Amino acid sequence: MIVALLYLILAGAYLLVIPIAILFYLKQRWYVASSIERLLMYFLVFFFFPGLLVLSPFANFRPQRRQVQV
């Protein structure tokens, strides 16, 4: 029973918890990241791709509309 619970916790972390944190991290740092930080972002997206794919229909962060001054 403990092993099944451990698998459930790890699967929930891999498919839901960590990808949500990655999405918010990417939203905060996407336009200001250095090259090494961007490499880390690409690795995280590659490693947690199944979880990001599960969340993509629900958490779609689009870029903010820019203010144009005339």
CHARMM-style PDB file with segment names, atoms N, HN, CA, C and O in Angstrom:
ATOM      1  N   MET     1       0.818  -1.194   0.000  1.00  0.00      PROA
ATOM      2  CA  MET     1       0.000   0.000   0.000  1.00  0.00      PROA
ATOM      3  C   MET     1       0.864   1.262   0.000  1.00  0.00      PROA
ATOM      4  O   MET     1       0.537   2.246  -0.664  1.00  0.00      PROA
ATOM      5  N   ILE     2       1.952   1.228   0.738  1.00  0.00      PROA
ATOM      6  HN  ILE     2       2.217   0.429   1.277  1.00  0.00      PROA
ATOM      7  CA  ILE     2       2.838   2.382   0.807  1.00  0.00      PROA
ATOM      8  C   ILE     2       3.502   2.626  -0.543  1.00  0.00      PROA
ATOM      9  O   ILE     2       3.686   3.773  -0.952  1.00  0.00      PROA
ATOM     10  N   VAL     3       3.861   1.551  -1.232  1.00  0.00      PROA
ATOM     11  HN  VAL     3       3.712   0.619  -0.900  1.00  0.00      PROA
ATOM     12  CA  VAL     3       4.501   1.687  -2.544  1.00  0.00      PROA
ATOM     13  C   VAL     3       3.534   2.304  -3.546  1.00  0.00      PROA
ATOM     14  O   VAL     3       3.930   3.152  -4.346  1.00  0.00      PROA
ATOM     15  N   ALA     4       2.276   1.890  -3.511  1.00  0.00      PROA
ATOM     16  HN  ALA     4       1.954   1.201  -2.862  1.00  0.00      PROA
ATOM     17  CA  ALA     4       1.279   2.465  -4.422  1.00  0.00      PROA
ATOM     18  C   ALA     4       1.069   3.950  -4.132  1.00  0.00      PROA
ATOM     19  O   ALA     4       0.928   4.753  -5.055  1.00  0.00      PROA
ATOM     20  N   LEU     5       1.049   4.307  -2.869  1.00  0.00      PROA
ATOM     21  HN  LEU     5       1.164   3.655  -2.119  1.00  0.00      PROA
ATOM     22  CA  LEU     5       0.908   5.718  -2.495  1.00  0.00      PROA
ATOM     23  C   LEU     5       2.119   6.534  -2.940  1.00  0.00      PROA
ATOM     24  O   LEU     5       1.976   7.667  -3.398  1.00  0.00      PROA
ATOM     25  N   LEU     6       3.302   5.957  -2.804  1.00  0.00      PROA
ATOM     26  HN  LEU     6       3.418   5.036  -2.431  1.00  0.00      PROA
ATOM     27  CA  LEU     6       4.515   6.630  -3.252  1.00  0.00      PROA
ATOM     28  C   LEU     6       4.500   6.852  -4.765  1.00  0.00      PROA
ATOM     29  O   LEU     6       4.874   7.926  -5.238  1.00  0.00      PROA
ATOM     30  N   TYR     7       4.070   5.843  -5.525  1.00  0.00      PROA
ATOM     31  HN  TYR     7       3.766   4.971  -5.141  1.00  0.00      PROA
ATOM     32  CA  TYR     7       3.942   5.997  -6.976  1.00  0.00      PROA
ATOM     33  C   TYR     7       2.934   7.074  -7.340  1.00  0.00      PROA
ATOM     34  O   TYR     7       3.164   7.848  -8.270  1.00  0.00      PROA
ATOM     35  N   LEU     8       1.834   7.133  -6.628  1.00  0.00      PROA
ATOM     36  HN  LEU     8       1.647   6.505  -5.873  1.00  0.00      PROA
ATOM     37  CA  LEU     8       0.810   8.144  -6.880  1.00  0.00      PROA
ATOM     38  C   LEU     8       1.331   9.547  -6.587  1.00  0.00      PROA
ATOM     39  O   LEU     8       1.055  10.479  -7.342  1.00  0.00      PROA
ATOM     40  N   ILE     9       2.074   9.705  -5.508  1.00  0.00      PROA
ATOM     41  HN  ILE     9       2.299   8.947  -4.895  1.00  0.00      PROA
ATOM     42  CA  ILE     9       2.650  11.006  -5.168  1.00  0.00      PROA
ATOM     43  C   ILE     9       3.686  11.432  -6.205  1.00  0.00      PROA
ATOM     44  O   ILE     9       3.694  12.585  -6.636  1.00  0.00      PROA
ATOM     45  N   LEU    10       4.551  10.516  -6.603  1.00  0.00      PROA
ATOM     46  HN  LEU    10       4.544   9.579  -6.253  1.00  0.00      PROA
ATOM     47  CA  LEU    10       5.563  10.841  -7.614  1.00  0.00      PROA
ATOM     48  C   LEU    10       4.943  11.157  -8.972  1.00  0.00      PROA
ATOM     49  O   LEU    10       5.394  12.068  -9.666  1.00  0.00      PROA
ATOM     50  N   ALA    11       3.919  10.410  -9.348  1.00  0.00      PROA
ATOM     51  HN  ALA    11       3.553   9.670  -8.784  1.00  0.00      PROA
ATOM     52  CA  ALA    11       3.240  10.686 -10.619  1.00  0.00      PROA
ATOM     53  C   ALA    11       2.535  12.036 -10.580  1.00  0.00      PROA
ATOM     54  O   ALA    11       2.558  12.773 -11.566  1.00  0.00      PROA
ATOM     55  N   GLY    12       1.913  12.367  -9.459  1.00  0.00      PROA
ATOM     56  HN  GLY    12       1.894  11.769  -8.659  1.00  0.00      PROA
ATOM     57  CA  GLY    12       1.266  13.672  -9.326  1.00  0.00      PROA
ATOM     58  C   GLY    12       2.268  14.804  -9.383  1.00  0.00      PROA
ATOM     59  O   GLY    12       1.999  15.844  -9.985  1.00  0.00      PROA
ATOM     60  N   ALA    13       3.418  14.615  -8.763  1.00  0.00      PROA
ATOM     61  HN  ALA    13       3.637  13.771  -8.274  1.00  0.00      PROA
ATOM     62  CA  ALA    13       4.456  15.649  -8.815  1.00  0.00      PROA
ATOM     63  C   ALA    13       5.000  15.803 -10.225  1.00  0.00      PROA
ATOM     64  O   ALA    13       5.221  16.922 -10.688  1.00  0.00      PROA
ATOM     65  N   TYR    14       5.217  14.678 -10.917  1.00  0.00      PROA
ATOM     66  HN  TYR    14       5.037  13.769 -10.541  1.00  0.00      PROA
ATOM     67  CA  TYR    14       5.793  14.728 -12.261  1.00  0.00      PROA
ATOM     68  C   TYR    14       4.807  15.287 -13.287  1.00  0.00      PROA
ATOM     69  O   TYR    14       5.210  15.998 -14.207  1.00  0.00      PROA
ATOM     70  N   LEU    15       3.526  14.974 -13.135  1.00  0.00      PROA
ATOM     71  HN  LEU    15       3.199  14.397 -12.387  1.00  0.00      PROA
ATOM     72  CA  LEU    15       2.549  15.387 -14.145  1.00  0.00      PROA
ATOM     73  C   LEU    15       1.823  16.684 -13.811  1.00  0.00      PROA
ATOM     74  O   LEU    15       1.262  17.309 -14.711  1.00  0.00      PROA
ATOM     75  N   LEU    16       1.814  17.110 -12.552  1.00  0.00      PROA
ATOM     76  HN  LEU    16       2.270  16.602 -11.822  1.00  0.00      PROA
ATOM     77  CA  LEU    16       1.034  18.302 -12.206  1.00  0.00      PROA
ATOM     78  C   LEU    16       1.824  19.378 -11.466  1.00  0.00      PROA
ATOM     79  O   LEU    16       1.868  20.525 -11.911  1.00  0.00      PROA
ATOM     80  N   VAL    17       2.435  19.029 -10.365  1.00  0.00      PROA
ATOM     81  HN  VAL    17       2.399  18.098 -10.004  1.00  0.00      PROA
ATOM     82  CA  VAL    17       3.017  20.032  -9.475  1.00  0.00      PROA
ATOM     83  C   VAL    17       4.229  20.715 -10.099  1.00  0.00      PROA
ATOM     84  O   VAL    17       4.271  21.942 -10.181  1.00  0.00      PROA
ATOM     85  N   ILE    18       5.198  19.948 -10.533  1.00  0.00      PROA
ATOM     86  HN  ILE    18       5.164  18.950 -10.466  1.00  0.00      PROA
ATOM     87  CA  ILE    18       6.419  20.527 -11.104  1.00  0.00      PROA
ATOM     88  C   ILE    18       6.135  21.252 -12.418  1.00  0.00      PROA
ATOM     89  O   ILE    18       6.665  22.347 -12.608  1.00  0.00      PROA
ATOM     90  N   PRO    19       5.326  20.706 -13.343  1.00  0.00      PROA
ATOM     91  CA  PRO    19       5.023  21.476 -14.566  1.00  0.00      PROA
ATOM     92  C   PRO    19       4.312  22.801 -14.312  1.00  0.00      PROA
ATOM     93  O   PRO    19       4.545  23.765 -15.042  1.00  0.00      PROA
ATOM     94  N   ILE    20       3.451  22.875 -13.296  1.00  0.00      PROA
ATOM     95  HN  ILE    20       3.261  22.092 -12.703  1.00  0.00      PROA
ATOM     96  CA  ILE    20       2.814  24.160 -12.972  1.00  0.00      PROA
ATOM     97  C   ILE    20       3.875  25.163 -12.527  1.00  0.00      PROA
ATOM     98  O   ILE    20       3.849  26.326 -12.928  1.00  0.00      PROA
ATOM     99  N   ALA    21       4.811  24.699 -11.692  1.00  0.00      PROA
ATOM    100  HN  ALA    21       4.832  23.754 -11.366  1.00  0.00      PROA
ATOM    101  CA  ALA    21       5.891  25.579 -11.253  1.00  0.00      PROA
ATOM    102  C   ALA    21       6.760  26.014 -12.432  1.00  0.00      PROA
ATOM    103  O   ALA    21       7.194  27.165 -12.492  1.00  0.00      PROA
ATOM    104  N   ILE    22       7.014  25.107 -13.364  1.00  0.00      PROA
ATOM    105  HN  ILE    22       6.661  24.172 -13.315  1.00  0.00      PROA
ATOM    106  CA  ILE    22       7.814  25.440 -14.545  1.00  0.00      PROA
ATOM    107  C   ILE    22       7.088  26.462 -15.411  1.00  0.00      PROA
ATOM    108  O   ILE    22       7.715  27.389 -15.924  1.00  0.00      PROA
ATOM    109  N   LEU    23       5.785  26.311 -15.580  1.00  0.00      PROA
ATOM    110  HN  LEU    23       5.276  25.558 -15.163  1.00  0.00      PROA
ATOM    111  CA  LEU    23       5.030  27.272 -16.388  1.00  0.00      PROA
ATOM    112  C   LEU    23       5.102  28.677 -15.797  1.00  0.00      PROA
ATOM    113  O   LEU    23       5.293  29.649 -16.528  1.00  0.00      PROA
ATOM    114  N   PHE    24       4.952  28.788 -14.492  1.00  0.00      PROA
ATOM    115  HN  PHE    24       4.797  27.999 -13.898  1.00  0.00      PROA
ATOM    116  CA  PHE    24       5.036  30.107 -13.868  1.00  0.00      PROA
ATOM    117  C   PHE    24       6.454  30.669 -13.936  1.00  0.00      PROA
ATOM    118  O   PHE    24       6.640  31.874 -14.111  1.00  0.00      PROA
ATOM    119  N   TYR    25       7.452  29.798 -13.798  1.00  0.00      PROA
ATOM    120  HN  TYR    25       7.301  28.819 -13.656  1.00  0.00      PROA
ATOM    121  CA  TYR    25       8.842  30.239 -13.915  1.00  0.00      PROA
ATOM    122  C   TYR    25       9.125  30.745 -15.328  1.00  0.00      PROA
ATOM    123  O   TYR    25       9.766  31.781 -15.504  1.00  0.00      PROA
ATOM    124  N   LEU    26       8.652  30.020 -16.324  1.00  0.00      PROA
ATOM    125  HN  LEU    26       8.131  29.178 -16.181  1.00  0.00      PROA
ATOM    126  CA  LEU    26       8.854  30.448 -17.718  1.00  0.00      PROA
ATOM    127  C   LEU    26       8.144  31.769 -17.996  1.00  0.00      PROA
ATOM    128  O   LEU    26       8.662  32.622 -18.716  1.00  0.00      PROA
ATOM    129  N   LYS    27       6.963  31.928 -17.424  1.00  0.00      PROA
ATOM    130  HN  LYS    27       6.542  31.234 -16.839  1.00  0.00      PROA
ATOM    131  CA  LYS    27       6.220  33.178 -17.627  1.00  0.00      PROA
ATOM    132  C   LYS    27       6.975  34.368 -17.037  1.00  0.00      PROA
ATOM    133  O   LYS    27       6.998  35.446 -17.630  1.00  0.00      PROA
ATOM    134  N   GLN    28       7.590  34.174 -15.874  1.00  0.00      PROA
ATOM    135  HN  GLN    28       7.572  33.298 -15.392  1.00  0.00      PROA
ATOM    136  CA  GLN    28       8.311  35.259 -15.225  1.00  0.00      PROA
ATOM    137  C   GLN    28       9.615  35.617 -15.933  1.00  0.00      PROA
ATOM    138  O   GLN    28       9.946  36.797 -16.050  1.00  0.00      PROA
ATOM    139  N   ARG    29      10.357  34.624 -16.405  1.00  0.00      PROA
ATOM    140  HN  ARG    29      10.088  33.665 -16.311  1.00  0.00      PROA
ATOM    141  CA  ARG    29      11.736  34.839 -16.812  1.00  0.00      PROA
ATOM    142  C   ARG    29      11.993  34.741 -18.314  1.00  0.00      PROA
ATOM    143  O   ARG    29      13.143  34.881 -18.729  1.00  0.00      PROA
ATOM    144  N   TRP    30      10.981  34.507 -19.148  1.00  0.00      PROA
ATOM    145  HN  TRP    30      10.046  34.393 -18.811  1.00  0.00      PROA
ATOM    146  CA  TRP    30      11.208  34.190 -20.556  1.00  0.00      PROA
ATOM    147  C   TRP    30      11.943  35.291 -21.314  1.00  0.00      PROA
ATOM    148  O   TRP    30      12.848  34.990 -22.093  1.00  0.00      PROA
ATOM    149  N   TYR    31      11.587  36.535 -21.113  1.00  0.00      PROA
ATOM    150  HN  TYR    31      10.852  36.779 -20.480  1.00  0.00      PROA
ATOM    151  CA  TYR    31      12.159  37.623 -21.895  1.00  0.00      PROA
ATOM    152  C   TYR    31      13.419  38.220 -21.283  1.00  0.00      PROA
ATOM    153  O   TYR    31      14.060  39.052 -21.924  1.00  0.00      PROA
ATOM    154  N   VAL    32      13.795  37.837 -20.085  1.00  0.00      PROA
ATOM    155  HN  VAL    32      13.274  37.161 -19.563  1.00  0.00      PROA
ATOM    156  CA  VAL    32      14.960  38.419 -19.427  1.00  0.00      PROA
ATOM    157  C   VAL    32      16.017  37.382 -19.068  1.00  0.00      PROA
ATOM    158  O   VAL    32      16.978  37.712 -18.372  1.00  0.00      PROA
ATOM    159  N   ALA    33      15.874  36.158 -19.512  1.00  0.00      PROA
ATOM    160  HN  ALA    33      15.093  35.889 -20.077  1.00  0.00      PROA
ATOM    161  CA  ALA    33      16.786  35.081 -19.125  1.00  0.00      PROA
ATOM    162  C   ALA    33      18.109  35.177 -19.865  1.00  0.00      PROA
ATOM    163  O   ALA    33      18.166  35.597 -21.021  1.00  0.00      PROA
ATOM    164  N   SER    34      19.172  34.780 -19.176  1.00  0.00      PROA
ATOM    165  HN  SER    34      19.126  34.439 -18.237  1.00  0.00      PROA
ATOM    166  CA  SER    34      20.485  34.695 -19.820  1.00  0.00      PROA
ATOM    167  C   SER    34      20.552  33.404 -20.637  1.00  0.00      PROA
ATOM    168  O   SER    34      19.618  32.602 -20.618  1.00  0.00      PROA
ATOM    169  N   SER    35      21.647  33.213 -21.345  1.00  0.00      PROA
ATOM    170  HN  SER    35      22.406  33.865 -21.360  1.00  0.00      PROA
ATOM    171  CA  SER    35      21.749  32.046 -22.224  1.00  0.00      PROA
ATOM    172  C   SER    35      21.815  30.746 -21.433  1.00  0.00      PROA
ATOM    173  O   SER    35      21.242  29.741 -21.855  1.00  0.00      PROA
ATOM    174  N   ILE    36      22.498  30.747 -20.304  1.00  0.00      PROA
ATOM    175  HN  ILE    36      22.964  31.563 -19.962  1.00  0.00      PROA
ATOM    176  CA  ILE    36      22.578  29.520 -19.487  1.00  0.00      PROA
ATOM    177  C   ILE    36      21.229  29.231 -18.845  1.00  0.00      PROA
ATOM    178  O   ILE    36      20.813  28.076 -18.749  1.00  0.00      PROA
ATOM    179  N   GLU    37      20.554  30.273 -18.411  1.00  0.00      PROA
ATOM    180  HN  GLU    37      20.891  31.212 -18.489  1.00  0.00      PROA
ATOM    181  CA  GLU    37      19.223  30.082 -17.832  1.00  0.00      PROA
ATOM    182  C   GLU    37      18.243  29.588 -18.892  1.00  0.00      PROA
ATOM    183  O   GLU    37      17.371  28.772 -18.594  1.00  0.00      PROA
ATOM    184  N   ARG    38      18.375  30.062 -20.097  1.00  0.00      PROA
ATOM    185  HN  ARG    38      19.084  30.724 -20.340  1.00  0.00      PROA
ATOM    186  CA  ARG    38      17.507  29.592 -21.186  1.00  0.00      PROA
ATOM    187  C   ARG    38      17.773  28.121 -21.494  1.00  0.00      PROA
ATOM    188  O   ARG    38      16.848  27.374 -21.811  1.00  0.00      PROA
ATOM    189  N   LEU    39      19.033  27.707 -21.401  1.00  0.00      PROA
ATOM    190  HN  LEU    39      19.784  28.315 -21.144  1.00  0.00      PROA
ATOM    191  CA  LEU    39      19.374  26.300 -21.577  1.00  0.00      PROA
ATOM    192  C   LEU    39      18.709  25.450 -20.497  1.00  0.00      PROA
ATOM    193  O   LEU    39      18.216  24.359 -20.782  1.00  0.00      PROA
ATOM    194  N   LEU    40      18.695  25.944 -19.261  1.00  0.00      PROA
ATOM    195  HN  LEU    40      19.096  26.831 -19.029  1.00  0.00      PROA
ATOM    196  CA  LEU    40      17.992  25.254 -18.188  1.00  0.00      PROA
ATOM    197  C   LEU    40      16.497  25.173 -18.470  1.00  0.00      PROA
ATOM    198  O   LEU    40      15.875  24.140 -18.222  1.00  0.00      PROA
ATOM    199  N   MET    41      15.917  26.251 -18.987  1.00  0.00      PROA
ATOM    200  HN  MET    41      16.423  27.090 -19.189  1.00  0.00      PROA
ATOM    201  CA  MET    41      14.490  26.243 -19.326  1.00  0.00      PROA
ATOM    202  C   MET    41      14.180  25.186 -20.382  1.00  0.00      PROA
ATOM    203  O   MET    41      13.198  24.454 -20.260  1.00  0.00      PROA
ATOM    204  N   TYR    42      15.012  25.105 -21.413  1.00  0.00      PROA
ATOM    205  HN  TYR    42      15.810  25.700 -21.512  1.00  0.00      PROA
ATOM    206  CA  TYR    42      14.793  24.113 -22.464  1.00  0.00      PROA
ATOM    207  C   TYR    42      14.902  22.698 -21.907  1.00  0.00      PROA
ATOM    208  O   TYR    42      14.129  21.817 -22.282  1.00  0.00      PROA
ATOM    209  N   PHE    43      15.866  22.481 -21.008  1.00  0.00      PROA
ATOM    210  HN  PHE    43      16.495  23.197 -20.703  1.00  0.00      PROA
ATOM    211  CA  PHE    43      16.004  21.159 -20.401  1.00  0.00      PROA
ATOM    212  C   PHE    43      14.767  20.807 -19.576  1.00  0.00      PROA
ATOM    213  O   PHE    43      14.267  19.685 -19.658  1.00  0.00      PROA
ATOM    214  N   LEU    44      14.271  21.758 -18.782  1.00  0.00      PROA
ATOM    215  HN  LEU    44      14.678  22.670 -18.716  1.00  0.00      PROA
ATOM    216  CA  LEU    44      13.100  21.486 -17.953  1.00  0.00      PROA
ATOM    217  C   LEU    44      11.871  21.183 -18.799  1.00  0.00      PROA
ATOM    218  O   LEU    44      11.086  20.297 -18.460  1.00  0.00      PROA
ATOM    219  N   VAL    45      11.698  21.912 -19.898  1.00  0.00      PROA
ATOM    220  HN  VAL    45      12.335  22.631 -20.174  1.00  0.00      PROA
ATOM    221  CA  VAL    45      10.560  21.649 -20.791  1.00  0.00      PROA
ATOM    222  C   VAL    45      10.699  20.270 -21.423  1.00  0.00      PROA
ATOM    223  O   VAL    45       9.710  19.549 -21.556  1.00  0.00      PROA
ATOM    224  N   PHE    46      11.915  19.894 -21.813  1.00  0.00      PROA
ATOM    225  HN  PHE    46      12.719  20.480 -21.704  1.00  0.00      PROA
ATOM    226  CA  PHE    46      12.130  18.571 -22.398  1.00  0.00      PROA
ATOM    227  C   PHE    46      11.878  17.466 -21.375  1.00  0.00      PROA
ATOM    228  O   PHE    46      11.230  16.466 -21.686  1.00  0.00      PROA
ATOM    229  N   PHE    47      12.393  17.645 -20.151  1.00  0.00      PROA
ATOM    230  HN  PHE    47      12.919  18.457 -19.899  1.00  0.00      PROA
ATOM    231  CA  PHE    47      12.300  16.606 -19.126  1.00  0.00      PROA
ATOM    232  C   PHE    47      10.871  16.431 -18.606  1.00  0.00      PROA
ATOM    233  O   PHE    47      10.451  15.309 -18.320  1.00  0.00      PROA
ATOM    234  N   PHE    48      10.136  17.510 -18.482  1.00  0.00      PROA
ATOM    235  HN  PHE    48      10.477  18.421 -18.714  1.00  0.00      PROA
ATOM    236  CA  PHE    48       8.769  17.440 -17.946  1.00  0.00      PROA
ATOM    237  C   PHE    48       7.731  17.628 -19.050  1.00  0.00      PROA
ATOM    238  O   PHE    48       6.640  18.131 -18.784  1.00  0.00      PROA
ATOM    239  N   PHE    49       8.048  17.239 -20.270  1.00  0.00      PROA
ATOM    240  HN  PHE    49       8.935  16.831 -20.486  1.00  0.00      PROA
ATOM    241  CA  PHE    49       7.148  17.412 -21.395  1.00  0.00      PROA
ATOM    242  C   PHE    49       5.790  16.738 -21.207  1.00  0.00      PROA
ATOM    243  O   PHE    49       4.776  17.352 -21.539  1.00  0.00      PROA
ATOM    244  N   PRO    50       5.715  15.499 -20.687  1.00  0.00      PROA
ATOM    245  CA  PRO    50       4.377  14.900 -20.509  1.00  0.00      PROA
ATOM    246  C   PRO    50       3.472  15.719 -19.594  1.00  0.00      PROA
ATOM    247  O   PRO    50       2.284  15.871 -19.876  1.00  0.00      PROA
ATOM    248  N   GLY    51       4.013  16.241 -18.517  1.00  0.00      PROA
ATOM    249  HN  GLY    51       4.978  16.117 -18.287  1.00  0.00      PROA
ATOM    250  CA  GLY    51       3.202  17.057 -17.614  1.00  0.00      PROA
ATOM    251  C   GLY    51       2.792  18.373 -18.241  1.00  0.00      PROA
ATOM    252  O   GLY    51       1.667  18.831 -18.045  1.00  0.00      PROA
ATOM    253  N   LEU    52       3.700  18.992 -18.999  1.00  0.00      PROA
ATOM    254  HN  LEU    52       4.614  18.620 -19.158  1.00  0.00      PROA
ATOM    255  CA  LEU    52       3.366  20.239 -19.686  1.00  0.00      PROA
ATOM    256  C   LEU    52       2.314  19.992 -20.761  1.00  0.00      PROA
ATOM    257  O   LEU    52       1.460  20.842 -21.012  1.00  0.00      PROA
ATOM    258  N   LEU    53       2.380  18.831 -21.387  1.00  0.00      PROA
ATOM    259  HN  LEU    53       3.074  18.140 -21.182  1.00  0.00      PROA
ATOM    260  CA  LEU    53       1.385  18.482 -22.395  1.00  0.00      PROA
ATOM    261  C   LEU    53       0.017  18.270 -21.760  1.00  0.00      PROA
ATOM    262  O   LEU    53      -1.003  18.625 -22.351  1.00  0.00      PROA
ATOM    263  N   VAL    54      -0.011  17.697 -20.567  1.00  0.00      PROA
ATOM    264  HN  VAL    54       0.817  17.409 -20.088  1.00  0.00      PROA
ATOM    265  CA  VAL    54      -1.281  17.503 -19.852  1.00  0.00      PROA
ATOM    266  C   VAL    54      -1.885  18.852 -19.471  1.00  0.00      PROA
ATOM    267  O   VAL    54      -3.099  19.033 -19.557  1.00  0.00      PROA
ATOM    268  N   LEU    55      -1.046  19.801 -19.051  1.00  0.00      PROA
ATOM    269  HN  LEU    55      -0.059  19.654 -18.981  1.00  0.00      PROA
ATOM    270  CA  LEU    55      -1.537  21.093 -18.577  1.00  0.00      PROA
ATOM    271  C   LEU    55      -1.771  22.117 -19.682  1.00  0.00      PROA
ATOM    272  O   LEU    55      -2.437  23.126 -19.451  1.00  0.00      PROA
ATOM    273  N   SER    56      -1.244  21.881 -20.857  1.00  0.00      PROA
ATOM    274  HN  SER    56      -0.703  21.062 -21.045  1.00  0.00      PROA
ATOM    275  CA  SER    56      -1.294  22.908 -21.907  1.00  0.00      PROA
ATOM    276  C   SER    56      -2.703  23.350 -22.293  1.00  0.00      PROA
ATOM    277  O   SER    56      -2.870  24.532 -22.593  1.00  0.00      PROA
ATOM    278  N   PRO    57      -3.731  22.500 -22.313  1.00  0.00      PROA
ATOM    279  CA  PRO    57      -5.060  23.033 -22.648  1.00  0.00      PROA
ATOM    280  C   PRO    57      -5.638  23.957 -21.577  1.00  0.00      PROA
ATOM    281  O   PRO    57      -6.509  24.775 -21.874  1.00  0.00      PROA
ATOM    282  N   PHE    58      -5.167  23.838 -20.347  1.00  0.00      PROA
ATOM    283  HN  PHE    58      -4.459  23.173 -20.106  1.00  0.00      PROA
ATOM    284  CA  PHE    58      -5.755  24.587 -19.245  1.00  0.00      PROA
ATOM    285  C   PHE    58      -4.955  25.832 -18.864  1.00  0.00      PROA
ATOM    286  O   PHE    58      -5.539  26.836 -18.456  1.00  0.00      PROA
ATOM    287  N   ALA    59      -3.652  25.780 -18.989  1.00  0.00      PROA
ATOM    288  HN  ALA    59      -3.178  24.964 -19.320  1.00  0.00      PROA
ATOM    289  CA  ALA    59      -2.790  26.901 -18.577  1.00  0.00      PROA
ATOM    290  C   ALA    59      -2.065  27.432 -19.804  1.00  0.00      PROA
ATOM    291  O   ALA    59      -0.932  27.041 -20.086  1.00  0.00      PROA
ATOM    292  N   ASN    60      -2.714  28.306 -20.516  1.00  0.00      PROA
ATOM    293  HN  ASN    60      -3.634  28.623 -20.287  1.00  0.00      PROA
ATOM    294  CA  ASN    60      -2.119  28.870 -21.713  1.00  0.00      PROA
ATOM    295  C   ASN    60      -1.775  30.327 -21.438  1.00  0.00      PROA
ATOM    296  O   ASN    60      -2.655  31.188 -21.412  1.00  0.00      PROA
ATOM    297  N   PHE    61      -0.495  30.596 -21.233  1.00  0.00      PROA
ATOM    298  HN  PHE    61       0.220  29.897 -21.254  1.00  0.00      PROA
ATOM    299  CA  PHE    61      -0.041  31.949 -20.948  1.00  0.00      PROA
ATOM    300  C   PHE    61       0.347  32.624 -22.246  1.00  0.00      PROA
ATOM    301  O   PHE    61       1.352  32.264 -22.860  1.00  0.00      PROA
ATOM    302  N   ARG    62      -0.425  33.584 -22.662  1.00  0.00      PROA
ATOM    303  HN  ARG    62      -1.241  33.877 -22.163  1.00  0.00      PROA
ATOM    304  CA  ARG    62      -0.107  34.328 -23.864  1.00  0.00      PROA
ATOM    305  C   ARG    62       0.666  35.582 -23.489  1.00  0.00      PROA
ATOM    306  O   ARG    62       0.546  36.062 -22.362  1.00  0.00      PROA
ATOM    307  N   PRO    63       1.461  36.124 -24.413  1.00  0.00      PROA
ATOM    308  CA  PRO    63       2.201  37.355 -24.084  1.00  0.00      PROA
ATOM    309  C   PRO    63       1.238  38.504 -23.797  1.00  0.00      PROA
ATOM    310  O   PRO    63       0.121  38.547 -24.311  1.00  0.00      PROA
ATOM    311  N   GLN    64       1.699  39.427 -22.968  1.00  0.00      PROA
ATOM    312  HN  GLN    64       2.607  39.393 -22.550  1.00  0.00      PROA
ATOM    313  CA  GLN    64       0.906  40.589 -22.618  1.00  0.00      PROA
ATOM    314  C   GLN    64       0.859  41.553 -23.802  1.00  0.00      PROA
ATOM    315  O   GLN    64       1.829  41.670 -24.550  1.00  0.00      PROA
ATOM    316  N   ARG    65      -0.249  42.228 -23.965  1.00  0.00      PROA
ATOM    317  HN  ARG    65      -1.037  42.133 -23.357  1.00  0.00      PROA
ATOM    318  CA  ARG    65      -0.399  43.206 -25.032  1.00  0.00      PROA
ATOM    319  C   ARG    65       0.480  44.423 -24.736  1.00  0.00      PROA
ATOM    320  O   ARG    65       0.468  44.946 -23.622  1.00  0.00      PROA
ATOM    321  N   ARG    66       1.230  44.863 -25.722  1.00  0.00      PROA
ATOM    322  HN  ARG    66       1.240  44.438 -26.627  1.00  0.00      PROA
ATOM    323  CA  ARG    66       2.117  46.004 -25.532  1.00  0.00      PROA
ATOM    324  C   ARG    66       1.355  47.308 -25.636  1.00  0.00      PROA
ATOM    325  O   ARG    66       0.382  47.415 -26.383  1.00  0.00      PROA
ATOM    326  N   GLN    67       1.796  48.282 -24.893  1.00  0.00      PROA
ATOM    327  HN  GLN    67       2.586  48.194 -24.286  1.00  0.00      PROA
ATOM    328  CA  GLN    67       1.213  49.620 -24.950  1.00  0.00      PROA
ATOM    329  C   GLN    67       1.983  50.430 -25.991  1.00  0.00      PROA
ATOM    330  O   GLN    67       3.197  50.597 -25.875  1.00  0.00      PROA
ATOM    331  N   VAL    68       1.283  50.929 -27.001  1.00  0.00      PROA
ATOM    332  HN  VAL    68       0.297  50.792 -27.095  1.00  0.00      PROA
ATOM    333  CA  VAL    68       1.897  51.718 -28.051  1.00  0.00      PROA
ATOM    334  C   VAL    68       1.573  53.191 -27.792  1.00  0.00      PROA
ATOM    335  O   VAL    68       0.408  53.577 -27.695  1.00  0.00      PROA
ATOM    336  N   GLN    69       2.615  53.994 -27.684  1.00  0.00      PROA
ATOM    337  HN  GLN    69       3.561  53.681 -27.763  1.00  0.00      PROA
ATOM    338  CA  GLN    69       2.401  55.415 -27.435  1.00  0.00      PROA
ATOM    339  C   GLN    69       2.496  56.171 -28.766  1.00  0.00      PROA
ATOM    340  O   GLN    69       3.400  55.930 -29.565  1.00  0.00      PROA
ATOM    341  N   VAL    70       1.550  57.087 -28.987  1.00  0.00      PROA
ATOM    342  HN  VAL    70       0.815  57.283 -28.338  1.00  0.00      PROA
ATOM    343  CA  VAL    70       1.553  57.908 -30.198  1.00  0.00      PROA
ATOM    344  C   VAL    70       1.757  59.352 -29.887  1.00  0.00      PROA
ATOM    345  OT1 VAL    70       1.785  60.182 -30.797  1.00  0.00      PROA
TER     346      VAL     70
END
